[in-house]
Amino acid sequence: MSIAENVARIRAEMEAAAIAAGRDPKQILLCAATKMNDADAVRQAIAAGVDCCGENRVQELVAKLADNAYEGAPVHFIGHLQTNKVKQVVGKVDLIQSVDSLRLLEAIQKEAAKQGIIQDILLEINVGNEESKTGMPLEEFPKILEQMSNFGNVRLRGLMTIPPICENSTDSRKFFQEIYNLAVDIRAKKDDNIRVDVLSYGMSDDFQEAIACGSTMIRVGTAIFGARDYGKSHP
Ligand SMILES: *Cc1c(COP(=O)(O)O)cnc(C)c1O
């Protein structure tokens, strides 16, 4: 199947999942997770109408930006970001989805202030509290939220999560629901400085469940581009 056919199929599945959940399909964006796929594949996904692209590695982001691979679509950073690499990402992407520590937030603030811009971000939550996963522990989150007003060059737009791999959809729903409830709690506080409109969760294997649990952005790699070849060297 071509990338265009895959995107069309995913769109139809997104729409069906949204309607089944009583939601407007237009509220859910499709982010193509482009890691290990080359500029040509990225261009095909954009031509097929994905809403944005998400890149995981700074090195790939820099190479594809230099290649104008993302022309026509916003680009997001979705991978683990080291503080010493923020310079290559801040101001280069529309949204950094994977802000997972106060230290990283401080580094992004510093760089955004230096550039005189406001950088949009999501806070990434480690909802399963897994050792191996990125994202901040749920307990740390209120602390960071309290400090958001100190970061004048960073604009919080929402939350992102990668839940643990679940054997059944009931389990993944439990994790998605936890993040959704967190967003509902934050919104109930009606703090003008804090917006959590974007809820980024759901990937190739679980996006239907994510949509049932309020996701506004799914990040899909394999179902668009096919299986990633970890044996081959990548850009
Ligand atoms: C790779 C990746 C995805 C997409 O995963 P698939 O299972 O291939 O759809 C989504 N989000 C992040 C952060 C990723 O690294």
The ligand as an SDF file (V2000), in Angstrom:
LIG
                    3D

 15 15  0  0  0  0  0  0  0  0999 V2000
    7.5830    6.4130   16.7350 C   0  0  0  0  0  0  0  0  0  0  0  0
    6.6880    7.2610   17.5050 C   0  0  0  0  0  0  0  0  0  0  0  0
    5.3170    7.3170   17.2350 C   0  0  0  0  0  0  0  0  0  0  0  0
    4.6370    6.4540   16.1850 C   0  0  0  0  0  0  0  0  0  0  0  0
    4.7060    5.1160   16.5090 O   0  0  0  0  0  0  0  0  0  0  0  0
    4.0190    4.0020   15.5450 P   0  0  0  0  0  0  0  0  0  0  0  0
    3.7370    2.8770   16.4460 O   0  0  0  0  0  0  0  0  0  0  0  0
    5.0170    3.6930   14.4990 O   0  0  0  0  0  0  0  0  0  0  0  0
    2.7910    4.6160   14.9810 O   0  0  0  0  0  0  0  0  0  0  0  0
    4.5340    8.1870   17.9700 C   0  0  0  0  0  0  0  0  0  0  0  0
    5.0720    8.9720   18.9360 N   0  0  0  0  0  0  0  0  0  0  0  0
    6.3770    8.9500   19.2290 C   0  0  0  0  0  0  0  0  0  0  0  0
    6.8910    9.8420   20.2920 C   0  0  0  0  0  0  0  0  0  0  0  0
    7.2180    8.0940   18.5230 C   0  0  0  0  0  0  0  0  0  0  0  0
    8.5130    8.0660   18.8410 O   0  0  0  0  0  0  0  0  0  0  0  0
  1  2  1  0
  2  3  1  0
  2 14  2  0
  3  4  1  0
  3 10  2  0
  4  5  1  0
  5  6  1  0
  6  7  2  0
  6  8  1  0
  6  9  1  0
 10 11  1  0
 11 12  2  0
 12 13  1  0
 12 14  1  0
 14 15  1  0
M  END
$$$$
